[in-house]
Amino acid sequence: MKLETFPNRHPGRDYEIEIRCPEFTSVCPKTGQPDFGTIRITYVPDVVCLELKSLKLYLHEYRSKGIFYEHVTNVILDDLVAALRPRRMTVEGDFNVRGGISTIVRASYAATQTAAKPASLKRGRR
């Protein structure tokens, strides 16, 4: 599934977008049992923002995939960073209790340098 984006209408300003996906489901690769959790995505956009329907369809692809919590959180971060090239991003997987243990996995990314922007974007025009 391709993650879609749309132009950031305020690229000259740092602002934070937080997305909460409370119905995330994947499969435990050891037991084959379903894993449930909430995925939280927090990011500061640069040139583009994330289109939410494409995110929903992307996350639905994990419903039948056997993948550990730690890995899925990092894969989601990598895929989102590749699609968006944000200034900063954190993906948090807050997984439901299973066997008496709950798990939260956080993975973060920060751009090392901001690419030069065209003058029209520096002024926030589109």
Secondary structure, 3 states (H helix, E strand, C coil): CCCCEEECCCCCCCCCEEEEEEEEEEECCCCCCEEEEEEEEEEECCCEEECHHHHHHHHHHHHHCECCHHHHHHHHHHHHHHHHCCCEEEEEEEEEEECCEEEEEEEEEECCCCCCCCHHHHCCCC
